[in-house]
Amino acid sequence: MPIRLRKFIGMIALVVLVIVYAFVAMVIAQLKLPEAPRWAQMIYYVVVGLAWVFPAGAIIAWMQKPTAPKN
């Protein structure tokens, strides 16, 4: 796969990931956190705020992978 196509697909995947991840995180927060203590809310927001980095990093690593040489 050409690098430009891989980067284009990766860019779209990153945008979709961030939108879907943020929506799911907000829904979970609205359903579960209103009655939770402040410390639990803080832990949730810290964990959820950082957790999206791991799938995004995997997508970026895939985008940067060099193309296989043609024999």
C-alpha positions in Angstrom: 0.0 0.0 0.0 1.4 3.4 -0.9 2.4 5.6 2.0 0.2 8.4 1.0 -2.9 6.1 0.9 -1.9 4.6 4.3 -1.6 8.1 5.8 -4.9 9.2 4.4 -6.7 6.1 5.8 -4.9 6.6 9.1 -6.0 10.2 9.3 -9.6 9.2 8.8 -9.2 6.5 11.4 -7.8 8.9 13.9 -10.7 11.4 13.4 -13.2 8.6 13.7 -11.4 7.2 16.8 -11.4 10.6 18.6 -15.1 11.3 17.8 -16.4 7.8 18.8 -14.1 7.6 21.9 -15.2 11.0 23.1 -18.9 10.2 22.6 -18.6 6.9 24.4 -16.6 8.5 27.3 -19.3 11.2 27.7 -22.1 8.7 27.7 -20.5 6.5 30.3 -19.7 9.6 32.4 -23.3 10.8 32.2 -24.7 7.4 33.1 -22.3 6.4 35.9 -20.6 9.4 37.4 -23.3 11.8 38.6 -23.6 9.9 41.9 -20.0 8.9 42.2 -17.7 10.7 44.7 -15.3 13.4 43.4 -12.2 11.3 43.7 -13.8 8.6 41.5 -14.8 11.2 38.9 -11.3 12.6 38.9 -9.7 9.1 38.4 -12.2 8.4 35.6 -11.4 11.6 33.7 -7.7 11.1 34.1 -7.8 7.5 32.9 -10.2 8.2 30.0 -8.4 11.4 29.0 -5.2 9.4 28.6 -6.4 6.1 27.3 -7.1 7.2 23.8 -3.4 7.7 23.2 -2.7 4.0 23.0 -5.0 3.2 20.0 -4.0 6.5 18.4 -0.4 5.5 18.8 -1.0 2.2 17.1 -2.7 3.9 14.2 0.2 6.4 13.8 2.8 3.5 14.0 0.9 1.8 11.2 0.8 5.0 9.2 4.6 5.4 9.5 5.5 1.9 8.5 7.6 1.9 5.4 6.3 0.4 2.2 7.6 -3.0 1.3 10.2 -2.9 -1.5 9.1 -4.4 -4.8 11.1 -7.3 -6.1 
